[in-house]
């Protein structure tokens, strides 16, 4: 390296090869990648998540070297690896006579604090630059909602649509005359059209997996190292985007909330890993969906529903995260404290919906949003599982889970642990919703229609008991008026039987 080296740190979710950092080749710039136990061990991660991130990091490092950039890659098994970010930076600053440290803005609060604290203690200049990925700045949503009693995604979403001219006419009104077509996108899947073939390219990462295991990294789930299909380069991510737009997006809108034991991904894009590691830019994904609607290949309701997830919910969640950290992780309005049942780690439960959704999560490191929210999260909230433990499980099990997006979705949307800061009501249901949106109840050990008894679906008694137990917190919620009117109509014997059934279920979670 030339004297006066600038060290540019690249984290595992900052794999954008089009960042302006890379526009010029400079002999005094060293790009540094680190595989660290600090990052593999802060929660227990799914094996595929560790493999996919390391493989994508290695691929970008290879591309940068091929383009003539100076790269230092610190592997998980490197004897010089101190396995912690500050210690590794200390060693590299001395080794390469570093005069300037630069890093892209981390998306997770813990890394942001760690690097900011490190920078404060250095005698050399340390600079943070933008990751050049998101539509919004970290504090943009917070400023938009400043002074308001409650955050509402729909307000943010409309603001984003107008600001970025997405599905907007010349008079700044929504095309089609309405902002949101959510009610058109809630159909159960009858089995046709068929789920498209997996449009991802598999890789053999057996050697990398052996390196990870030999380095002592603990994980869970199916590694599937010989056939791992998550994209590890921008080129692969773009191919996946092309295939999704052509083969799956036309049906995504209708069936985005549907679930089936016959289909693990339905018509979902599987693009969240590529987006969250920045292999893809959200603008190009939104533009492709918009173009598909304008070309007449997808309906407006389908395009809007998909675009809302990216320019709306994804950006909104990020803004919410930065506005409420760090205390947000401690939220637990209901005081729930039960440990996760053992079948969260093996999928072996007689509840068919949970066996499929969790089993799929363990096998694929993926479940779509309704499986995460209305099957797994729904049960976790009704059963009174500890929100922080649920958060750690979600953060570890899903290949696309990084804290900025996972934590608000889990604690706020799924577990309502923040008491309504994010969601306007708890997203819970009895067996009726799961049966309406899936085929899980057919052939299940439990009877979806029964509330009490050994064969009664656990969701039913847990659902009514949840609202009865938390009436002091929830009964004044206007969106729950119907629930509490139905609860009030039940006689005392019925309410007592539901409570006893729910108590029995919570005391025997491992045996369900």
N, C-alpha and C positions, 0 to 999 in steps of 0.2 A: 504493500500500500504506500501511496505517496504521503509525505509529511502533512500533518494537519488533517487527518482523516475525519470525515463525517460518518458516524454510524447511524444508519437508518433501520430501525426495528420494525419487523413485520410480524404481527400476531397471526394466530391460526385462523381467525375469521376476517382477515384483511387481505384476501387473495385476489385483488382486482389488478389484472395485468395492464389495465389502461390508465392506472393512476399517473398523474403528471410527474411523479417522482421518476418514472421510467422513460420519459421522453428524451432524455440526454444520457449518453454514457460519460461518466466522470471517473477519472482515475483516483480521485480523492474521496469517493463515496463507497462505503461498504454496506451492503444489504445483509441483515442478520435475521435468520430464522432459528427458533429454539423449540425443540420438543422437550417438555419438562414434566416431572412428576408433580410440580406445583399445579399444573393444568389438568393432568389426568386424575389427580387424587382429591381435589377440593369437594367433589361429590363422586360417588361410584357411577361410572359411565358405562353405557352400552358399548360392547366391543366394536361394533360397526362405526360408532361415532368417533372413537379414537383412531381406528384405521383410516377412515375416510378423511379426517382432518389432516393427519400426518401425511397421507398419500397426496392430498391436494397441495399441502405445503411443499413437499418434495418436488412435485411437478412444476410449481411456479418457480422454485429455486433453479430447477433445470432449465426452464425457459429463459430466465434472466441471465444465467451463465451463457447460454447459447447466443443471446443477443449482445454479449460483450460486457455485461455488468459484473462487478466484483461482488461475490456472494460468499458468506460464511454460514454454513449450516451445521447446527449443533444437534446431533441425533440423540435419541433417548438413551442409547447405550454408550455414548461417547465418554471415555474416562475423564475428560475435562469438564463434563457437564455437572454443574453444582446443583441442578434440578430446581433452582429458584431464580426468578427473574433478576432481582437485585444483585445476587451473588454472581450470576453469569455476566451481567453488564459490568460489574466491577472488574472482573478478569479480562474481559474483552477491551475495555477502555485502556487498561494498562498494556495489554498485548499489542494492540494496534495503534498506540499513541493517539487515541481519539481526542479530538479537539472540540467536537460538537456532537451532541446526541439529538436525534430527531425521531419522533414516533407519530403515528397516526392516532387520532382520538379513539381511545378504546370505547367499545359499546357497553361494557359491563362496569358497574360502579366500582367493584373491588379492584379491577385492573387500573381504572382511571385514578383511584386514590393511591394505589401502589406506585404507579409511575409518577404521579404528581409529587408524592412524598420523596421519591428517589431524586427527582429533578431538583427539589428544594435543597437537598443536601450536597449537590455537586458544585464543584468549582468551575466546571466547564459550562458553556451555554447549552441549555436543553430546550428544545422547541416541540410543541405539539401542533400538527397540521390536521386539516380535515381529511376524513377518509374518502371524500368525494363520492359518496354512495347515496345517501338519503335525500329525499325531497326537502326535508325540513332541518333546521338547526335543532340542537338538543332542547333549547328552551322555548322554541317557537310555539308549541302547543300550550305550554304553561303561560306564556304571555297572552295568548288568545283567550284563555279562560280566567285570566287574572280578575279577581273581584267577583266571580260567579260562584254560587253556592255549590254547584255540581257540574262535573264534566259530562258532556254529552257527545258521543262520537258523531252523531248525525250532523251536528253543528260544525264540527271540525271537517267532516267529509265534504260538506257543501262548500265550505271555505276553500278546501284543497281543489275541488273540481273547478271552481271559478278561477282561482289563482293560476292554475296550471293548464287551463283550457282543455279539460278532459271531458268528453261527452257533453259539451256545452255549445249552444247555438250562438249566433252573432249578437244576441241581446242578453248574453250571460244567463240564459235560462237552460235548464236541463233538456237535452234532446229527448223526444218522446213525451215531454210534458210532466214528467215526475222524476224525482231524485233517486228513488229506491224501488227496486222491483223484487224485494225480498219475498213477498207473498207468492210470487210466481215460481219461486225456486225451492219448493218444499215437497216435492213428490217422492213417494216411495218408489223403489226400483223393482219392476216386475220380472227382471231377468233379461230383458231386451230393451234397448240394444245391448250387445255383449260388451263386457269390459274389454277395452283394447289390450293387445299384447303389451308387455312391459317394454317401453321405448327407451330404456337406459342400456348402456353398453357395460357388460360385466368385465371385471378385471381379476387377475389372480394376484392377491396381496399376501399369499401364504408366507413369503419370506419376511415381509414387514411385520406380519402378525407374530411370527416366531421371535423377532427382535423385541417387540413390545412385551410379550410374555416373559422372555428371558430377562428383560430389564426389571421385572418385578411388578409391572402395572397390573392392578386388579380391575376386573370389569365383570359385566354380566350380559346375558343375552347371547344370541347365536352370532358368532363372529362371521360365518360364511365367507371366510377370507379368500377362498379359491374362486368365488363367483360374486364378489362385492360389486354392486351396480351403481352406487352413488357417483355422480360425476366428479372428476378430479381436475378438470381443466375447463377453461372458458369455452373451448371448442365443443367439448362434450355437452356442456350446459346449453349451448345454443342449439345443438342437435336435438336435445331433449325438449327445448322450447318449441322448435319447429314441429316436432312430432305431437306435442300436446295441442298446439293450435289446430293442427289438421285433424287429429284422430279423437281427441277427448273433449276439447273445449265445446264443440257443438252440443254435447249432452251434459256438460258440467252444470249448467244452470238448473236444469230440471231436477237433477239427482244429487246436488251438492250436500244435502242433508241426509241422504239415504244410506242405509247400512245393510250388509248381507254377509252371511258366512261363506257365500260363493265368490266374493270379490273383496280383496283386501285394499285396493286403491280406488275402485270405481272409476270415476272420470276426473279425479284430482290430478293436478299438474306434477306433483312431486318436485316442484321447483324451489321449495323453501330452503333446502340445504344449500343449493347454488346461490340463492339470493342472500342468505344469512352469512355465507362465507365470502360474498361479494364477487363471485365468479360472474354473476349476472347483475345488471343495473335495473332497478325497478322501473325506470322510465322506458326501457326498451321492452320490458314485459307488458307494461300497460299499453304502449304503442302498438304492439302486435295484436293484443286483444281488441283494441279500438279499430285497427285496420281490418280485422276479421269481420267485425260487425259492419263496417262500411262496405266491405266487399260482398256482404250478404251471406256469408258462410255460417254466421252464428246470429242468434236473436239478440235484440237489445237487452232483454232481461238477463241473458246469459253473460254478455259482455260486461254489463253493469255490475252484476253480482261478483264476477271475478275481479274486476278492477277495484271494487270497493274493498276487497280484502287487502289490496296492496297499497293504493294511494290513501285509503281511508283507515282501516283497522291497523295495519302494520305501522304506519307513521304515527297514528294516534297512540298506540300502545307504547311506542318508544318515547314520545313526549311525556306521557303519563309516568313512565318509569323514572325519567330524569327529574321530574317535578316532585316525586314522592320518596326518593331514596335519600339516605339509607334506612330510615326507620320502617319503611313499608314491609320489609321482610318479616317483621315481628307481629304483623297484624293477625288477630285471632279473636274476633268479636264474639264468637260463640263459646270460647274457651275449650274447644275440642282438643283432646289429648290422646286419643287411642292410637296405638301402633298400627302400621300397615299389616294387613293379614299376610301370611306367608305366601299365599298364591299370587300376590303382586310380583313375586320373583320367579314363579314357575307357571302361572296361568291355570293351575289345577283347581278349579272350582266347578261346582255343579250348575252355577248360573251361566247359561250358554252365552249370553251377551258379553259377560265379563271374561269368560274363558276365551272367546274369540278375540275381543278387543285387546286384552292383555297379552294373550298368546301371540297375536299378530305383532304387537309392539315389541315383544321379546325376540321374535323371529326376524322382523323387518326393520326395527328401530324407527318405526313410523306407524301412526294411526291418523286418520283425518279428523277434522275439528269436531265433528259430532261424536265420534267415538271417544275422543279425549274429554269432551264437555258433558255429554248427556248419557254416557255409559260409565266410564271410569270416574270422572269427576263428580258426577251425580251421586254415585254410590258412596264415594269418599266423604262427601258433605253430609249425606243422610246418615251414614254410619258414625259420624263424629270423629273421623281420623284427624290427626294433628296436621294442621295446614303446612307447617314447615317441613314435615316429613313427606307430605304429598308433593310439595314444591321440589324437594330434592330428588324424588323419584322421577317426576316429569323432566326435570333438568338433565338427569342422567340418561333416561331411557330413549329419548328422541334425538335422532341425528341432527335435526334442525334447531334444537333447543339451546339458546343462549339466554342468559338471565334477563337481558333487557326486554325480550319478547315473551319468555316463558313465565317469569315471575308475576307480572300483572295478570296474564291470562289465567294462571293457576290460582293465586290468592284472591284476585278480584273477581274475575269472570266466573271461574269454576267453583271456588270455595266460599265466595262472598265473605271472606275473612276480614275485609276492610269495612264491613257494615254498609256498603253502598257507595263508596267513593268512585268506583269504576262502573259497576253494573247497577241497573235500577231495581233489580230484584234477584233473588237466588234462582239460578238455572237448575231446578230440580224437577223430577217427574216421578210418577208411579210407573208401573209396567205399561200403562196404556200408550204413552208416547213411544216407548221403545218398540212396542208391537206395531204401532202405526207406521213407523219409519224403517222397519227392518223385518227380517225373517228369523230373528234370533229366538223368539218365543216358541216357535214350532219345534217340538222335540225336546224342549227343555225339561229338566227334572222338576222344575217348579211350575205351578199353575198361575198364569198371568192374571186370572180372574179372582183368585183367593187372596184374602187379606190376612187371615189367621190360619194356624195349623201347620203341620210339618211340611206340607207341599206348597204352602202359599209363597208366592213370589216375594222375596225379601224387600224389594223396592216399595211394595204397597204399604205395609205397616210402617216401615221406616219413613216413608213420605209423610203420612198423616201425623206420626209422632214428632217428626221434625218441626212441623208447624205448631203443634200443640205445645211443645217444649219451649219454643222461641216466640210465643205470642207477644211477650213484652217488647221484643225487638222488632217484630215483623208485622203485627196486626194493623198498624196504622199505615202500612205501605199501600197506596192506592191500587197498585197493580196486583195485589194479593187479596182484594176484597172478596172475590168469588170463593177462593180457598177457605177463608175464614167463615164465610156464610155457610158453606157446606159442613165445615167442622162444627159450627154451632148447632146444626140440625141433628147431629149424631147424639144418641142418648148416652147416658153415663156408662152403661155397661159396654157399649161399643167402643167408646174412647178408652175405657180401662183395658179392654181386650187388646186393642191396638198397641197400647203402651206396653203391656206385658209381652206381646209378641216382639215388639221392637227391642225391649230390654234383653230378651232371650237371644235375639239375633246379634246384638252388639256384644254380648258376652260369649259368643261362640263363632266369631268371624272366621277363624281358621278352618272351621268345619263346614262352611256353607258350600 
